[in-house]
Structures are given as structure tokens and as C-alpha cells.
Amino acid sequence: MNFELNDEQRMLSDSLTRFLGDKYDFEKRRKYMDMPGGHDPAIWAGFAELGIFALPFAEEDGGLGGTSVETMIVGQAMGYALANEPWAEALAIAPALLQAGSSEQRAAVAEEIIAGTVLPAWAHLEPGMIDRDEGVGTRADAEGRLSGTKTVVAFGAEADLIFVTAQGPGGLGLYMVRGGAEGMEARAYKTQDGRRAAELSFDGTPSVPLAGGCPAEEALGAAEARAVAAVLAESLGCMEQAIEQTVEYIKGREQFGKAIGSFQALQHIAAGAVVEKEQVKSMAMYASVMCDDADAQARDLAVSAAKVKMCDASREVGQMSIQLHGGVGMTMEYAIGHYFKRLTMLEIAHGDRDFHMDRLCAAGGLAA
């Protein structure tokens, strides 16, 4: 299997890295997080100008017809910069969910996302839901009016377009709700890593059902797989930056008259983190390639295996970073603590380690 990037993919990586290097650093990020909505709209518009949001959409929908490999490239750069924006919802989740809609629905919504004029969100989890594959309690009547509650919706209060998973007259379905819709109440809050989330309550909220495309279950499965692949890519970028910052820190931190980076025991710890990161890189590539596999079970098992590895590695890399930084690593003034918090949140995003391990065990393992 060839994991080498082609010329177009290298250009994408270079241009996005330059953009984020110019627009993002630790202090700028903290300023963006304090803005209304938790991000800078100019950055979101900049992503659209770079053509990032056009990557996953088919050419007939106005996109570039990219693959999940391009999503990985973007995610890795976003994780490295610790970007605030809900890029995964626009780049990985929304295009997959829209496959349940008609060609007209896909084209209309794709145009808005590609232009960067909407901030999308996905409302799936509900209070009391332990596993992501549990049945949803939110209901939609024959006219598409929604009733129920969704929780931990990333940028739910700020989103212009919300995809909602609900039980409709014909079974499980996907519905689109516009931000500020009648009968929708949003309770916004900050998550552990400082990003925005909300609990959304629907009481007869009007929505538009996605219909005319593939079955909702098929679109949901594809969205979950691509969301996990995006998490893997972002975590990889976070790990790379965490390791770089930690190595730089121990090179300059002196104790007993010499840099602590010269101590062999600390070198071994840092080297172990690099090995873990490289393994995650391989698994992230594998998961990205498998996202486009026609066999849904093989796809799901691949992303689950990769997520289990990522959870183990992110904890080791994160703990290594804090340990070698010492107490200052947990202060708000040092960036490394923020990377550690983001890695912690990514561990539980779209299914924690136990969820994905249970899926692998139920199937008899990855090989089965």
C-alpha cells in the first residue's frame, strides 16, 4: 500500500501549514477563543478561500472530489496548530451525512459549506446515552417537527446549520435545522479544552429531512467513520507539536548544572513517545484509506482499531509531555497543557477506547 503523498496533496499540506503558521500561535489562539462564538470568522473564511471545504464534495456538487487522505492532511495541520474551528464537521461529517439527501439538497448545502457561509454542527448524542450506537430518543413527526434533547453538540449554539439524528415516521432519519430556529433552545458552555459546545432542546422545531439519497443508517455509519479518522489526524498533529515542545523545553531547562535533556532516562521517555506517535501516524493513514472502502464492516473495524491505538498513544504522549515539563506544564500560560487537554478530549470523541475495543471484540478482532 502506497502512503506517499502526491504533488497536489503536498501542495495542500504546504499551503495550509503556511496559513496556520501565519494566523495561529498560542497567544492568537487564546484571543480567538475569547471572541464571541469561540473562533475568528476571518479564519473560517480563510479556510474557505484556500478551498479546504471543497475537498470532500463531489465535482457535481461543486467540490473537488477529494478523499479521506486529504481530510487527514488537513486534520494533522489543524491539530498541530491547535485550531479552534469545527473543521471536522464541515470537512468530514457534513459531506457524509448529506449522502442521505437528494442531489438538490447536497448541491445547495455543499455550496454554503464550500463558500464558508455556514458553520455546521452534528447533534447526535443525548443525555444518558452511554454508547454512540444506542437508540436515539429525539423524535420527528410527519411534518419534520423535532422534539427531544441533544447534548455535547460542538459549536451547537453558534452553528448556522445543524444535522440532527432523530426517529421519524419511517425509522431513523437525518434532519437539518437552521440556527435560531423556532422551538430550539441552546445552552452553551465551554468544554475542558476551551472549545464551545451546547445542549440543544427541540420543542416542535421545524426541520428539513434529508431524503432521496442513501439510507440514513448508511450515511450515519460513513459519518462516524470519517469523524473518527478526523480525530486520529488531529490527534497526530497534537502529538507532533507536544513532542516538539517538550524536546525543546528539556534542551533548555537546566538542573545540576546541565540541560535535563542530556539525561539518558529522559531521552528514553521522549524516544518512547516518538515511537507511539509514529504508530498512530501509520494507523491514521490506514483508517483514512479504509474510510473509502465499500465494505462497511471492514471500514468500521479499521477505524476502531486505529482509535484504540490512538487512545493509548495520546495518553502516553500527553503524560510524557506534562511529566518532562514539570508543574509549569499544567499552567494556562504554557501551551503544552492545552495540547494535553485537547488530546484528552479527542480520546473520548466519537467513541472512547472501551466503545471501539468492544466493537473489535464483538467482531472477533480486526482480522475477522
HELIX and SHEET records of a PDB file:
HELIX    1   1 ASP A    7  LYS A   23  1                                  17    
HELIX    2   2 PHE A   26  MET A   33  1                                   8    
HELIX    3   3 PRO A   41  LEU A   50  1                                  10    
HELIX    4   4 ILE A   52  ALA A   54  5                                   3    
HELIX    5   5 GLU A   59  ASP A   61  5                                   3    
HELIX    6   6 SER A   68  ALA A   81  1                                  14    
HELIX    7   7 TRP A   87  ALA A   88  1                                   2    
HELIX    8   8 GLU A   89  ILE A   93  3                                   5    
HELIX    9   9 ALA A   94  LEU A   97  1                                   4    
HELIX   10  10 LEU A   98  ALA A  100  5                                   3    
HELIX   11  11 SER A  103  ALA A  115  1                                  13    
HELIX   12  12 ALA A  216  GLY A  252  1                                  37    
HELIX   13  13 ILE A  260  SER A  262  5                                   3    
HELIX   14  14 GLN A  264  MET A  290  1                                  27    
HELIX   15  15 ALA A  296  HIS A  325  1                                  30    
HELIX   16  16 GLY A  326  MET A  330  5                                   5    
HELIX   17  17 ALA A  335  ILE A  348  1                                  14    
HELIX   18  18 ARG A  353  ALA A  362  1                                  10    
SHEET    1   A 4 PRO A 120  ALA A 123  0                                        
SHEET    2   A 4 LEU A 161  GLY A 168  1                                        
SHEET    3   A 4 GLY A 171  ARG A 178 -1                                        
SHEET    4   A 4 VAL A 208  PRO A 209 -1                                        
SHEET    1   B 4 ARG A 139  ALA A 140  0                                        
SHEET    2   B 4 LEU A 146  ALA A 154 -1                                        
SHEET    3   B 4 ARG A 196  THR A 205 -1                                        
SHEET    4   B 4 MET A 184  LYS A 190 -1                                        
SHEET    1   C 2 GLU A 254  GLN A 255  0                                        
SHEET    2   C 2 LYS A 258  ALA A 259 -1                                        
END                                                                             
